[in-house]
Amino acid sequence: MATILQPLVVLTTLLAVSLACRDGWVKHANYCFLFSHNKVHWAEAAEICRAFNSWLAEPTTHDIDNFIVSKTRATSPKRVYWLGGSDLQKEGTFQWLSSGNPFSYTNWIPGDPNNANAGEDCLIANWSGDGKWADADCEWVEYYICQNEDESGEIQIIG
């Protein structure tokens, strides 16, 4: 019986490894994240993430946000990152790009969102160097974080 199970365990392990996060992506919980090394406008960041079959990161929970904060605060020099939220649809109502759902969890810096200069509609992280969020002009050029679902836990048997 043990000799029959060994190949099955090896096959299962190989399938799980082959479906893990791509090179350059970082796993957290059920997601994979890509922290960019280049700066672009918010809309371009969203398009780049879509090209990777992902979306601009959406820290919808304290756990996901803590993970992103731990990575963004560690950058030196400080980097600011685009996230997948905006109030482009309705001023003052921030929602997630991938779902259109309004924010139920937030981590704003004190005083934000403030729509400074009547043109801050897109969400950034680490503006003040502490990982917290701020609203920003979508035309600013910043780093970005892509997010997608980690499918490494899903084993598909063919045949």
Biotite code that builds the C-alpha atoms (Angstrom):
import biotite.structure as struc

atoms = struc.array([
    struc.Atom([0.000, 0.000, 0.000], chain_id="A", res_id=1, res_name="MET", atom_name="CA", element="C"),
    struc.Atom([2.849, 2.418, 0.846], chain_id="A", res_id=2, res_name="ALA", atom_name="CA", element="C"),
    struc.Atom([4.401, 1.933, -2.608], chain_id="A", res_id=3, res_name="THR", atom_name="CA", element="C"),
    struc.Atom([1.116, 2.871, -4.262], chain_id="A", res_id=4, res_name="ILE", atom_name="CA", element="C"),
    struc.Atom([0.692, 6.027, -2.123], chain_id="A", res_id=5, res_name="LEU", atom_name="CA", element="C"),
    struc.Atom([4.230, 7.342, -2.658], chain_id="A", res_id=6, res_name="GLN", atom_name="CA", element="C"),
    struc.Atom([3.771, 8.156, -6.362], chain_id="A", res_id=7, res_name="PRO", atom_name="CA", element="C"),
    struc.Atom([0.386, 9.749, -5.559], chain_id="A", res_id=8, res_name="LEU", atom_name="CA", element="C"),
    struc.Atom([1.969, 11.958, -2.881], chain_id="A", res_id=9, res_name="VAL", atom_name="CA", element="C"),
    struc.Atom([4.735, 12.994, -5.304], chain_id="A", res_id=10, res_name="VAL", atom_name="CA", element="C"),
    struc.Atom([2.202, 13.742, -8.069], chain_id="A", res_id=11, res_name="LEU", atom_name="CA", element="C"),
    struc.Atom([0.031, 15.757, -5.676], chain_id="A", res_id=12, res_name="THR", atom_name="CA", element="C"),
    struc.Atom([3.059, 17.737, -4.500], chain_id="A", res_id=13, res_name="THR", atom_name="CA", element="C"),
    struc.Atom([4.156, 18.447, -8.084], chain_id="A", res_id=14, res_name="LEU", atom_name="CA", element="C"),
    struc.Atom([0.666, 19.638, -9.033], chain_id="A", res_id=15, res_name="LEU", atom_name="CA", element="C"),
    struc.Atom([0.511, 21.934, -6.003], chain_id="A", res_id=16, res_name="ALA", atom_name="CA", element="C"),
    struc.Atom([3.942, 23.404, -6.734], chain_id="A", res_id=17, res_name="VAL", atom_name="CA", element="C"),
    struc.Atom([3.137, 23.983, -10.392], chain_id="A", res_id=18, res_name="SER", atom_name="CA", element="C"),
    struc.Atom([0.085, 26.071, -9.460], chain_id="A", res_id=19, res_name="LEU", atom_name="CA", element="C"),
    struc.Atom([1.862, 28.262, -6.857], chain_id="A", res_id=20, res_name="ALA", atom_name="CA", element="C"),
    struc.Atom([2.524, 31.985, -7.227], chain_id="A", res_id=21, res_name="CYS", atom_name="CA", element="C"),
    struc.Atom([4.514, 33.009, -10.280], chain_id="A", res_id=22, res_name="ARG", atom_name="CA", element="C"),
    struc.Atom([8.164, 34.038, -10.017], chain_id="A", res_id=23, res_name="ASP", atom_name="CA", element="C"),
    struc.Atom([8.445, 37.501, -8.513], chain_id="A", res_id=24, res_name="GLY", atom_name="CA", element="C"),
    struc.Atom([5.069, 37.253, -6.761], chain_id="A", res_id=25, res_name="TRP", atom_name="CA", element="C"),
    struc.Atom([4.735, 36.922, -2.981], chain_id="A", res_id=26, res_name="VAL", atom_name="CA", element="C"),
    struc.Atom([2.208, 34.579, -1.377], chain_id="A", res_id=27, res_name="LYS", atom_name="CA", element="C"),
    struc.Atom([0.005, 35.644, 1.512], chain_id="A", res_id=28, res_name="HIS", atom_name="CA", element="C"),
    struc.Atom([-3.043, 33.692, 2.670], chain_id="A", res_id=29, res_name="ALA", atom_name="CA", element="C"),
    struc.Atom([-4.990, 32.742, -0.469], chain_id="A", res_id=30, res_name="ASN", atom_name="CA", element="C"),
    struc.Atom([-3.444, 35.420, -2.667], chain_id="A", res_id=31, res_name="TYR", atom_name="CA", element="C"),
    struc.Atom([-0.328, 36.210, -4.653], chain_id="A", res_id=32, res_name="CYS", atom_name="CA", element="C"),
    struc.Atom([1.000, 39.782, -4.795], chain_id="A", res_id=33, res_name="PHE", atom_name="CA", element="C"),
    struc.Atom([3.356, 41.517, -7.209], chain_id="A", res_id=34, res_name="LEU", atom_name="CA", element="C"),
    struc.Atom([5.122, 44.636, -5.903], chain_id="A", res_id=35, res_name="PHE", atom_name="CA", element="C"),
    struc.Atom([6.206, 46.618, -8.963], chain_id="A", res_id=36, res_name="SER", atom_name="CA", element="C"),
    struc.Atom([9.633, 48.063, -9.606], chain_id="A", res_id=37, res_name="HIS", atom_name="CA", element="C"),
    struc.Atom([8.358, 50.686, -12.056], chain_id="A", res_id=38, res_name="ASN", atom_name="CA", element="C"),
    struc.Atom([6.086, 53.707, -11.705], chain_id="A", res_id=39, res_name="LYS", atom_name="CA", element="C"),
    struc.Atom([2.967, 54.389, -13.783], chain_id="A", res_id=40, res_name="VAL", atom_name="CA", element="C"),
    struc.Atom([-0.370, 56.238, -13.615], chain_id="A", res_id=41, res_name="HIS", atom_name="CA", element="C"),
    struc.Atom([-3.221, 54.521, -11.726], chain_id="A", res_id=42, res_name="TRP", atom_name="CA", element="C"),
    struc.Atom([-5.173, 53.483, -14.863], chain_id="A", res_id=43, res_name="ALA", atom_name="CA", element="C"),
    struc.Atom([-2.032, 52.061, -16.457], chain_id="A", res_id=44, res_name="GLU", atom_name="CA", element="C"),
    struc.Atom([-1.284, 50.132, -13.257], chain_id="A", res_id=45, res_name="ALA", atom_name="CA", element="C"),
    struc.Atom([-4.784, 48.631, -13.410], chain_id="A", res_id=46, res_name="ALA", atom_name="CA", element="C"),
    struc.Atom([-4.213, 47.597, -17.052], chain_id="A", res_id=47, res_name="GLU", atom_name="CA", element="C"),
    struc.Atom([-0.839, 46.035, -16.248], chain_id="A", res_id=48, res_name="ILE", atom_name="CA", element="C"),
    struc.Atom([-2.401, 44.009, -13.452], chain_id="A", res_id=49, res_name="CYS", atom_name="CA", element="C"),
    struc.Atom([-5.207, 42.858, -15.790], chain_id="A", res_id=50, res_name="ARG", atom_name="CA", element="C"),
    struc.Atom([-2.543, 41.708, -18.274], chain_id="A", res_id=51, res_name="ALA", atom_name="CA", element="C"),
    struc.Atom([-1.254, 39.444, -15.482], chain_id="A", res_id=52, res_name="PHE", atom_name="CA", element="C"),
    struc.Atom([-4.799, 38.084, -14.889], chain_id="A", res_id=53, res_name="ASN", atom_name="CA", element="C"),
    struc.Atom([-4.868, 39.984, -11.624], chain_id="A", res_id=54, res_name="SER", atom_name="CA", element="C"),
    struc.Atom([-6.151, 43.259, -10.205], chain_id="A", res_id=55, res_name="TRP", atom_name="CA", element="C"),
    struc.Atom([-4.705, 46.239, -8.351], chain_id="A", res_id=56, res_name="LEU", atom_name="CA", element="C"),
    struc.Atom([-4.350, 45.055, -4.751], chain_id="A", res_id=57, res_name="ALA", atom_name="CA", element="C"),
    struc.Atom([-7.421, 45.405, -2.591], chain_id="A", res_id=58, res_name="GLU", atom_name="CA", element="C"),
    struc.Atom([-6.677, 45.187, 1.131], chain_id="A", res_id=59, res_name="PRO", atom_name="CA", element="C"),
    struc.Atom([-10.269, 44.412, 2.074], chain_id="A", res_id=60, res_name="THR", atom_name="CA", element="C"),
    struc.Atom([-9.316, 42.958, 5.457], chain_id="A", res_id=61, res_name="THR", atom_name="CA", element="C"),
    struc.Atom([-7.004, 43.846, 8.326], chain_id="A", res_id=62, res_name="HIS", atom_name="CA", element="C"),
    struc.Atom([-4.949, 40.720, 7.585], chain_id="A", res_id=63, res_name="ASP", atom_name="CA", element="C"),
    struc.Atom([-4.321, 41.579, 3.926], chain_id="A", res_id=64, res_name="ILE", atom_name="CA", element="C"),
    struc.Atom([-3.642, 45.205, 4.799], chain_id="A", res_id=65, res_name="ASP", atom_name="CA", element="C"),
    struc.Atom([-1.121, 44.225, 7.503], chain_id="A", res_id=66, res_name="ASN", atom_name="CA", element="C"),
    struc.Atom([0.708, 42.100, 4.946], chain_id="A", res_id=67, res_name="PHE", atom_name="CA", element="C"),
    struc.Atom([0.837, 44.981, 2.439], chain_id="A", res_id=68, res_name="ILE", atom_name="CA", element="C"),
    struc.Atom([1.883, 47.419, 5.189], chain_id="A", res_id=69, res_name="VAL", atom_name="CA", element="C"),
    struc.Atom([4.734, 45.097, 6.228], chain_id="A", res_id=70, res_name="SER", atom_name="CA", element="C"),
    struc.Atom([6.045, 45.069, 2.659], chain_id="A", res_id=71, res_name="LYS", atom_name="CA", element="C"),
    struc.Atom([5.550, 48.761, 1.826], chain_id="A", res_id=72, res_name="THR", atom_name="CA", element="C"),
    struc.Atom([7.033, 50.054, 5.088], chain_id="A", res_id=73, res_name="ARG", atom_name="CA", element="C"),
    struc.Atom([10.170, 47.989, 4.431], chain_id="A", res_id=74, res_name="ALA", atom_name="CA", element="C"),
    struc.Atom([10.999, 49.890, 1.225], chain_id="A", res_id=75, res_name="THR", atom_name="CA", element="C"),
    struc.Atom([14.027, 52.145, 1.284], chain_id="A", res_id=76, res_name="SER", atom_name="CA", element="C"),
    struc.Atom([13.816, 54.771, 0.065], chain_id="A", res_id=77, res_name="PRO", atom_name="CA", element="C"),
    struc.Atom([10.089, 54.956, 0.812], chain_id="A", res_id=78, res_name="LYS", atom_name="CA", element="C"),
    struc.Atom([7.840, 53.837, -2.034], chain_id="A", res_id=79, res_name="ARG", atom_name="CA", element="C"),
    struc.Atom([4.224, 54.806, -2.543], chain_id="A", res_id=80, res_name="VAL", atom_name="CA", element="C"),
    struc.Atom([1.986, 52.177, -4.205], chain_id="A", res_id=81, res_name="TYR", atom_name="CA", element="C"),
    struc.Atom([-1.284, 52.307, -6.115], chain_id="A", res_id=82, res_name="TRP", atom_name="CA", element="C"),
    struc.Atom([-4.084, 50.153, -4.716], chain_id="A", res_id=83, res_name="LEU", atom_name="CA", element="C"),
    struc.Atom([-7.314, 49.159, -6.451], chain_id="A", res_id=84, res_name="GLY", atom_name="CA", element="C"),
    struc.Atom([-9.708, 51.641, -4.939], chain_id="A", res_id=85, res_name="GLY", atom_name="CA", element="C"),
    struc.Atom([-11.137, 54.951, -6.144], chain_id="A", res_id=86, res_name="SER", atom_name="CA", element="C"),
    struc.Atom([-14.060, 57.337, -5.856], chain_id="A", res_id=87, res_name="ASP", atom_name="CA", element="C"),
    struc.Atom([-14.151, 58.003, -9.603], chain_id="A", res_id=88, res_name="LEU", atom_name="CA", element="C"),
    struc.Atom([-17.759, 56.749, -9.835], chain_id="A", res_id=89, res_name="GLN", atom_name="CA", element="C"),
    struc.Atom([-19.074, 58.952, -7.020], chain_id="A", res_id=90, res_name="LYS", atom_name="CA", element="C"),
    struc.Atom([-16.996, 61.581, -5.233], chain_id="A", res_id=91, res_name="GLU", atom_name="CA", element="C"),
    struc.Atom([-16.475, 60.665, -1.598], chain_id="A", res_id=92, res_name="GLY", atom_name="CA", element="C"),
    struc.Atom([-17.558, 57.033, -1.981], chain_id="A", res_id=93, res_name="THR", atom_name="CA", element="C"),
    struc.Atom([-14.489, 54.852, -2.371], chain_id="A", res_id=94, res_name="PHE", atom_name="CA", element="C"),
    struc.Atom([-15.044, 51.447, -3.894], chain_id="A", res_id=95, res_name="GLN", atom_name="CA", element="C"),
    struc.Atom([-12.926, 48.526, -5.073], chain_id="A", res_id=96, res_name="TRP", atom_name="CA", element="C"),
    struc.Atom([-12.144, 48.414, -8.775], chain_id="A", res_id=97, res_name="LEU", atom_name="CA", element="C"),
    struc.Atom([-12.606, 44.657, -9.218], chain_id="A", res_id=98, res_name="SER", atom_name="CA", element="C"),
    struc.Atom([-16.017, 44.377, -7.551], chain_id="A", res_id=99, res_name="SER", atom_name="CA", element="C"),
    struc.Atom([-17.432, 47.895, -7.287], chain_id="A", res_id=100, res_name="GLY", atom_name="CA", element="C"),
    struc.Atom([-18.061, 47.232, -3.593], chain_id="A", res_id=101, res_name="ASN", atom_name="CA", element="C"),
    struc.Atom([-17.678, 50.149, -1.185], chain_id="A", res_id=102, res_name="PRO", atom_name="CA", element="C"),
    struc.Atom([-14.895, 49.912, 1.394], chain_id="A", res_id=103, res_name="PHE", atom_name="CA", element="C"),
    struc.Atom([-15.888, 48.062, 4.552], chain_id="A", res_id=104, res_name="SER", atom_name="CA", element="C"),
    struc.Atom([-12.332, 48.134, 5.952], chain_id="A", res_id=105, res_name="TYR", atom_name="CA", element="C"),
    struc.Atom([-10.071, 51.219, 5.757], chain_id="A", res_id=106, res_name="THR", atom_name="CA", element="C"),
    struc.Atom([-6.635, 52.340, 6.900], chain_id="A", res_id=107, res_name="ASN", atom_name="CA", element="C"),
    struc.Atom([-6.612, 56.058, 6.019], chain_id="A", res_id=108, res_name="TRP", atom_name="CA", element="C"),
    struc.Atom([-3.985, 58.478, 7.282], chain_id="A", res_id=109, res_name="ILE", atom_name="CA", element="C"),
    struc.Atom([-5.610, 61.081, 9.553], chain_id="A", res_id=110, res_name="PRO", atom_name="CA", element="C"),
    struc.Atom([-7.444, 63.687, 7.469], chain_id="A", res_id=111, res_name="GLY", atom_name="CA", element="C"),
    struc.Atom([-7.893, 61.495, 4.382], chain_id="A", res_id=112, res_name="ASP", atom_name="CA", element="C"),
    struc.Atom([-9.608, 61.045, 2.092], chain_id="A", res_id=113, res_name="PRO", atom_name="CA", element="C"),
    struc.Atom([-9.611, 64.795, 1.544], chain_id="A", res_id=114, res_name="ASN", atom_name="CA", element="C"),
    struc.Atom([-9.815, 65.235, -2.250], chain_id="A", res_id=115, res_name="ASN", atom_name="CA", element="C"),
    struc.Atom([-7.102, 67.903, -2.066], chain_id="A", res_id=116, res_name="ALA", atom_name="CA", element="C"),
    struc.Atom([-7.125, 70.271, -5.034], chain_id="A", res_id=117, res_name="ASN", atom_name="CA", element="C"),
    struc.Atom([-10.465, 68.695, -6.058], chain_id="A", res_id=118, res_name="ALA", atom_name="CA", element="C"),
    struc.Atom([-8.701, 65.918, -7.901], chain_id="A", res_id=119, res_name="GLY", atom_name="CA", element="C"),
    struc.Atom([-7.651, 63.067, -5.611], chain_id="A", res_id=120, res_name="GLU", atom_name="CA", element="C"),
    struc.Atom([-9.734, 60.089, -6.636], chain_id="A", res_id=121, res_name="ASP", atom_name="CA", element="C"),
    struc.Atom([-7.387, 57.080, -6.513], chain_id="A", res_id=122, res_name="CYS", atom_name="CA", element="C"),
    struc.Atom([-6.070, 55.060, -3.583], chain_id="A", res_id=123, res_name="LEU", atom_name="CA", element="C"),
    struc.Atom([-2.399, 54.895, -2.599], chain_id="A", res_id=124, res_name="ILE", atom_name="CA", element="C"),
    struc.Atom([-0.603, 53.103, 0.219], chain_id="A", res_id=125, res_name="ALA", atom_name="CA", element="C"),
    struc.Atom([2.407, 54.236, 2.222], chain_id="A", res_id=126, res_name="ASN", atom_name="CA", element="C"),
    struc.Atom([2.035, 57.969, 1.477], chain_id="A", res_id=127, res_name="TRP", atom_name="CA", element="C"),
    struc.Atom([3.334, 58.914, 4.932], chain_id="A", res_id=128, res_name="SER", atom_name="CA", element="C"),
    struc.Atom([5.784, 56.008, 5.170], chain_id="A", res_id=129, res_name="GLY", atom_name="CA", element="C"),
    struc.Atom([3.689, 54.067, 7.682], chain_id="A", res_id=130, res_name="ASP", atom_name="CA", element="C"),
    struc.Atom([1.719, 51.981, 5.190], chain_id="A", res_id=131, res_name="GLY", atom_name="CA", element="C"),
    struc.Atom([-1.519, 53.907, 5.679], chain_id="A", res_id=132, res_name="LYS", atom_name="CA", element="C"),
    struc.Atom([-3.784, 54.935, 2.796], chain_id="A", res_id=133, res_name="TRP", atom_name="CA", element="C"),
    struc.Atom([-4.375, 58.293, 1.163], chain_id="A", res_id=134, res_name="ALA", atom_name="CA", element="C"),
    struc.Atom([-6.371, 59.572, -1.777], chain_id="A", res_id=135, res_name="ASP", atom_name="CA", element="C"),
    struc.Atom([-4.196, 60.760, -4.656], chain_id="A", res_id=136, res_name="ALA", atom_name="CA", element="C"),
    struc.Atom([-4.390, 62.302, -8.098], chain_id="A", res_id=137, res_name="ASP", atom_name="CA", element="C"),
    struc.Atom([-4.806, 59.373, -10.513], chain_id="A", res_id=138, res_name="CYS", atom_name="CA", element="C"),
    struc.Atom([-2.299, 60.995, -12.868], chain_id="A", res_id=139, res_name="GLU", atom_name="CA", element="C"),
    struc.Atom([0.543, 60.774, -10.380], chain_id="A", res_id=140, res_name="TRP", atom_name="CA", element="C"),
    struc.Atom([3.210, 58.249, -11.308], chain_id="A", res_id=141, res_name="VAL", atom_name="CA", element="C"),
    struc.Atom([3.654, 55.664, -8.536], chain_id="A", res_id=142, res_name="GLU", atom_name="CA", element="C"),
    struc.Atom([4.582, 52.030, -7.970], chain_id="A", res_id=143, res_name="TYR", atom_name="CA", element="C"),
    struc.Atom([1.713, 49.527, -7.871], chain_id="A", res_id=144, res_name="TYR", atom_name="CA", element="C"),
    struc.Atom([0.718, 46.206, -6.327], chain_id="A", res_id=145, res_name="ILE", atom_name="CA", element="C"),
    struc.Atom([-1.102, 43.502, -8.277], chain_id="A", res_id=146, res_name="CYS", atom_name="CA", element="C"),
    struc.Atom([-3.090, 40.752, -6.559], chain_id="A", res_id=147, res_name="GLN", atom_name="CA", element="C"),
    struc.Atom([-4.575, 37.477, -7.728], chain_id="A", res_id=148, res_name="ASN", atom_name="CA", element="C"),
    struc.Atom([-5.909, 34.324, -6.187], chain_id="A", res_id=149, res_name="GLU", atom_name="CA", element="C"),
    struc.Atom([-3.373, 31.676, -5.241], chain_id="A", res_id=150, res_name="ASP", atom_name="CA", element="C"),
    struc.Atom([-4.605, 28.456, -6.758], chain_id="A", res_id=151, res_name="GLU", atom_name="CA", element="C"),
    struc.Atom([-1.843, 26.280, -5.302], chain_id="A", res_id=152, res_name="SER", atom_name="CA", element="C"),
    struc.Atom([-4.305, 24.655, -2.942], chain_id="A", res_id=153, res_name="GLY", atom_name="CA", element="C"),
    struc.Atom([-6.508, 23.464, -5.792], chain_id="A", res_id=154, res_name="GLU", atom_name="CA", element="C"),
    struc.Atom([-5.494, 20.058, -7.110], chain_id="A", res_id=155, res_name="ILE", atom_name="CA", element="C"),
    struc.Atom([-7.028, 19.110, -10.411], chain_id="A", res_id=156, res_name="GLN", atom_name="CA", element="C"),
    struc.Atom([-6.973, 15.491, -11.478], chain_id="A", res_id=157, res_name="ILE", atom_name="CA", element="C"),
    struc.Atom([-7.258, 14.928, -15.203], chain_id="A", res_id=158, res_name="ILE", atom_name="CA", element="C"),
    struc.Atom([-8.386, 11.644, -16.693], chain_id="A", res_id=159, res_name="GLY", atom_name="CA", element="C"),
])
